[in-house]
Amino acid sequence: MTTKGQWPVALTIAGSDSGGGAGIAADLKTFAALGVHGACAITCVTAQNPDRVAAVQACRPAMVRAQILVVAEALAPAAVKTGMLHSAALVRAVVAALADALPGTPLVVDPVMVATSGARLLAAAGIRELQRHLLPRATLVTPNLDEVAVLLGRRPETLEDMRAAARGLHGRYGCAALVKGGHLPGGREAADIFFDGREELLLTAPMIPGLRTHGTGCTYAAAITAGLAAGCDLPTAVTRAKSFMAGALAHGYVTGEHFHLRQVVSGGRSGLPRAAAE
């Protein structure tokens, strides 16, 4: 078998979005834009659009496990991302399947708890399972400010709070943290703080006023996962994902009254950024 033109593989374990803007849809579009083959294990089917989540049907834990195992068997993902996990039973199934089939594979956890529309997407027991068993296995966790409040018991209100939160998450769970401050009060920039126990990064991009976005957290975490699958170290993958997000927002498009990210690299080309491929 030739390896000419071979793409790395990334696996996303997340819910569907019938509106096409978040979840599995966002992840697979992001992987493809960055030259990474996307595989998926669907945890839940949702009936949703950018305004609301109307219904959620969880997959059976055995089915989620089967999806992960069969992908690992043939495609050997180089990085994994989790999104919506919905319940304690599904978190346990994912943790066990990763331990069995993909031990040591870089794992990015987007701790999806509440949808942009306000719908709760992870039960309280599921949050406890995520904290006890999934985050200690993770390479990186990517919470927004509200998710930080759940994971640490306090919501960051300033950039210094975000720095303390990133260090607190690393200290409590043992993984690197990317605290996303896009909704920080009064901010003129979308500022994020990364901390991995050694290196701290402040990542900024201009805030685009008036946008009501959907799927940004999924896309950001998927872009980091794509970078890891392509062989980038974690700080590099995070930095390039931030730039990718800035482009996805700047080149977004509108359907009806809804804004959507456009998951392409600079200039509208597909594939990894040049530096990532070197």
C-alpha positions as CSV (number, residue, x, y, z in Angstrom):
1,M,0.0,0.0,0.0
2,T,1.4,3.4,-0.9
3,T,1.5,6.2,1.6
4,K,1.5,8.9,-1.0
5,G,-1.0,11.5,-0.1
6,Q,-1.9,9.7,3.1
7,W,-3.9,11.8,5.6
8,P,-3.6,11.4,9.4
9,V,-6.8,10.3,11.2
10,A,-8.7,12.1,14.0
11,L,-11.7,10.7,15.8
12,T,-14.4,12.8,17.2
13,I,-16.8,11.3,19.9
14,A,-19.8,13.7,20.0
15,G,-23.4,14.4,19.3
16,S,-25.0,15.2,16.0
17,D,-26.5,18.6,15.1
18,S,-29.3,18.5,12.7
19,G,-28.7,22.2,11.9
20,G,-25.2,21.4,10.7
21,G,-23.4,24.0,12.8
22,A,-22.0,22.2,15.8
23,G,-21.1,18.8,17.1
24,I,-20.1,16.1,14.6
25,A,-20.9,18.3,11.7
26,A,-18.5,21.1,12.8
27,D,-15.8,18.6,13.8
28,L,-15.7,16.7,10.5
29,K,-15.8,20.0,8.4
30,T,-12.9,21.2,10.5
31,F,-10.8,18.0,10.1
32,A,-11.3,18.1,6.4
33,A,-10.4,21.7,6.1
34,L,-7.1,21.0,7.9
35,G,-6.2,18.0,5.8
36,V,-7.1,15.4,8.4
37,H,-9.4,12.4,7.8
38,G,-12.3,12.5,10.3
39,A,-13.8,9.5,11.9
40,C,-16.7,9.7,14.3
41,A,-18.5,7.9,17.1
42,I,-21.9,9.5,17.6
43,T,-23.1,9.7,21.2
44,C,-26.5,11.3,20.7
45,V,-28.8,12.3,17.9
46,T,-30.2,15.8,18.5
47,A,-33.1,17.7,16.9
48,Q,-31.7,21.2,16.9
49,N,-31.1,24.4,15.0
50,P,-29.1,27.5,15.9
51,D,-31.9,28.8,18.1
52,R,-32.8,25.7,20.2
53,V,-32.4,22.0,21.0
54,A,-35.8,20.4,20.6
55,A,-35.0,16.8,21.5
56,V,-32.0,14.5,22.4
57,Q,-31.9,10.8,21.8
58,A,-28.8,9.2,23.4
59,C,-27.2,6.2,21.8
60,R,-26.8,3.0,23.9
61,P,-23.4,2.9,25.6
62,A,-22.6,-0.4,23.9
63,M,-23.2,1.2,20.5
64,V,-20.8,4.2,21.3
65,R,-18.2,1.7,22.5
66,A,-18.6,-0.4,19.3
67,Q,-18.1,2.7,17.1
68,I,-14.8,3.6,18.9
69,L,-13.5,0.1,18.8
70,V,-14.2,-0.5,15.1
71,V,-12.6,2.9,14.1
72,A,-9.5,2.1,16.2
73,E,-9.2,-1.3,14.6
74,A,-8.8,-0.1,11.0
75,L,-7.9,3.6,11.1
76,A,-5.7,4.0,14.1
77,P,-6.6,7.6,15.0
78,A,-3.6,9.8,15.9
79,A,-5.8,12.1,18.1
80,V,-9.2,12.0,19.7
81,K,-11.7,14.7,20.6
82,T,-14.8,14.4,22.8
83,G,-17.8,16.7,22.7
84,M,-21.3,16.1,23.9
85,L,-21.4,12.9,26.1
86,H,-24.8,13.5,27.7
87,S,-24.8,11.0,30.6
88,A,-22.6,9.2,33.2
89,A,-23.1,5.9,31.3
90,L,-21.8,7.3,28.1
91,V,-18.8,8.9,29.8
92,R,-18.0,5.6,31.4
93,A,-18.3,3.8,28.0
94,V,-16.0,6.3,26.3
95,V,-13.4,6.1,29.1
96,A,-13.4,2.3,28.9
97,A,-13.3,2.1,25.1
98,L,-10.3,4.6,24.9
99,A,-8.5,2.6,27.6
100,D,-9.0,-0.6,25.6
101,A,-8.4,0.6,22.1
102,L,-6.5,3.9,22.1
103,P,-4.4,4.1,25.3
104,G,-2.0,7.0,25.2
105,T,-3.6,8.6,22.1
106,P,-3.8,12.4,22.6
107,L,-7.2,13.4,23.8
108,V,-8.9,16.8,23.7
109,V,-11.9,17.1,25.9
110,D,-14.4,19.8,25.1
111,P,-16.6,19.6,28.2
112,V,-19.9,20.3,26.5
113,M,-22.4,21.0,29.3
114,V,-24.8,23.6,28.0
115,A,-25.8,24.5,24.4
116,T,-25.5,28.1,23.2
117,S,-29.3,28.2,23.3
118,G,-29.2,27.2,27.0
119,A,-30.2,23.5,26.8
120,R,-28.4,21.3,29.3
121,L,-26.3,18.7,27.4
122,L,-24.5,16.8,30.2
123,A,-26.3,15.5,33.3
124,A,-24.9,16.2,36.8
125,A,-23.8,12.6,37.2
126,G,-22.1,12.8,33.8
127,I,-20.1,15.9,35.0
128,R,-18.9,13.9,38.0
129,E,-17.8,11.0,35.8
130,L,-16.0,13.4,33.4
131,Q,-14.2,15.0,36.4
132,R,-13.2,11.7,38.0
133,H,-12.3,9.6,35.0
134,L,-12.1,11.4,31.7
135,L,-10.2,14.6,32.5
136,P,-7.4,12.7,34.2
137,R,-7.0,10.8,30.9
138,A,-7.1,14.0,28.8
139,T,-4.2,15.8,27.1
140,L,-6.2,19.1,27.1
141,V,-9.5,20.4,28.3
142,T,-11.1,23.4,26.6
143,P,-13.8,24.9,28.8
144,N,-15.5,28.3,28.3
145,L,-16.1,30.5,31.4
146,D,-19.3,28.9,32.4
147,E,-17.8,25.4,32.2
148,V,-14.8,26.6,34.3
149,A,-17.4,27.6,36.9
150,V,-18.7,24.0,37.0
151,L,-15.3,22.3,37.0
152,L,-13.6,24.6,39.6
153,G,-16.6,26.2,41.4
154,R,-15.9,29.7,40.4
155,R,-16.4,31.7,37.2
156,P,-13.5,33.8,35.9
157,E,-14.3,37.5,35.5
158,T,-10.9,38.9,34.5
159,L,-7.9,37.8,32.5
160,E,-6.0,37.2,35.8
161,D,-8.9,35.0,36.9
162,M,-8.5,33.0,33.7
163,R,-4.8,32.5,34.3
164,A,-5.6,31.2,37.8
165,A,-8.3,29.0,36.4
166,A,-6.0,27.4,33.8
167,R,-3.5,26.6,36.5
168,G,-6.2,25.4,38.8
169,L,-7.6,23.0,36.1
170,H,-4.1,21.6,35.5
171,G,-3.5,21.2,39.2
172,R,-6.8,19.5,39.9
173,Y,-7.1,17.2,36.8
174,G,-3.5,16.8,35.6
175,C,-4.2,17.8,32.0
176,A,-3.3,21.0,30.1
177,A,-6.1,23.6,30.0
178,L,-7.3,26.1,27.5
179,V,-9.6,28.6,29.2
180,K,-11.7,30.4,26.5
181,G,-12.6,34.0,27.4
182,G,-14.7,34.9,24.4
183,H,-17.5,36.1,26.7
184,L,-15.3,37.9,29.2
185,P,-17.2,41.1,30.2
186,G,-16.0,44.3,28.5
187,G,-13.3,42.6,26.4
188,R,-12.3,44.0,23.0
189,E,-10.4,40.9,22.1
190,A,-11.3,37.2,22.3
191,A,-8.6,36.2,24.8
192,D,-7.8,32.6,25.8
193,I,-5.3,31.3,28.3
194,F,-3.4,28.0,27.8
195,F,-1.3,26.3,30.5
196,D,0.3,22.9,30.4
197,G,2.2,22.9,33.7
198,R,5.3,24.6,32.1
199,E,4.2,27.0,29.4
200,E,1.5,29.7,29.6
201,L,0.2,31.3,26.4
202,L,-2.1,34.3,26.0
203,L,-4.0,33.9,22.7
204,T,-5.9,36.8,21.3
205,A,-8.0,37.7,18.3
206,P,-10.1,40.7,17.5
207,M,-13.7,40.5,18.9
208,I,-16.2,40.7,16.1
209,P,-19.2,42.7,17.5
210,G,-22.8,41.6,16.8
211,L,-22.1,38.0,16.0
212,R,-24.3,35.3,17.5
213,T,-22.2,32.2,16.9
214,H,-22.9,28.5,17.1
215,G,-20.4,25.7,17.1
216,T,-17.3,27.8,17.9
217,G,-16.2,25.5,20.9
218,C,-16.6,22.4,18.8
219,T,-14.6,23.9,15.9
220,Y,-11.8,25.2,18.1
221,A,-11.3,21.9,19.9
222,A,-11.5,20.0,16.6
223,A,-8.8,22.3,15.1
224,I,-6.5,21.5,18.0
225,T,-7.2,17.8,17.6
226,A,-6.4,18.0,13.9
227,G,-3.1,19.7,14.7
228,L,-2.2,16.9,17.2
229,A,-3.1,14.3,14.6
230,A,-0.8,16.0,12.1
231,G,2.1,15.8,14.5
232,C,2.1,19.2,16.1
233,D,3.1,19.6,19.8
234,L,0.3,20.9,22.0
235,P,1.2,24.6,22.2
236,T,1.7,24.7,18.5
237,A,-1.7,23.0,17.8
238,V,-3.5,25.4,20.1
239,T,-1.8,28.5,18.6
240,R,-2.6,27.4,15.1
241,A,-6.2,26.5,16.1
242,K,-6.7,30.0,17.4
243,S,-5.6,31.5,14.1
244,F,-7.9,29.0,12.3
245,M,-10.8,30.2,14.4
246,A,-10.1,33.8,13.6
247,G,-10.4,33.0,9.9
248,A,-13.5,30.8,10.4
249,L,-15.2,33.8,12.0
250,A,-13.9,36.4,9.6
251,H,-15.0,34.4,6.5
252,G,-18.3,33.1,8.0
253,Y,-21.5,33.2,6.1
254,V,-25.2,33.7,6.8
255,T,-28.2,31.4,6.1
256,G,-31.5,33.2,6.8
257,E,-30.8,35.0,10.0
258,H,-28.1,32.6,11.3
259,F,-24.3,33.1,11.1
260,H,-22.2,30.0,10.4
261,L,-18.4,29.5,10.7
262,R,-16.6,28.8,7.4
263,Q,-14.1,26.1,8.2
264,V,-11.3,26.8,5.6
265,V,-7.7,27.8,6.0
266,S,-6.5,31.2,4.9
267,G,-7.2,32.1,1.3
268,G,-10.0,29.5,1.1
269,R,-7.6,26.5,0.5
270,S,-8.0,23.2,2.2
271,G,-5.2,21.3,3.9
272,L,-2.8,22.0,6.8
273,P,-1.2,25.4,7.2
274,R,2.2,25.3,5.6
275,A,4.1,25.4,8.9
276,A,2.1,22.4,10.2
277,A,3.1,20.3,7.2
278,E,6.8,21.1,7.4
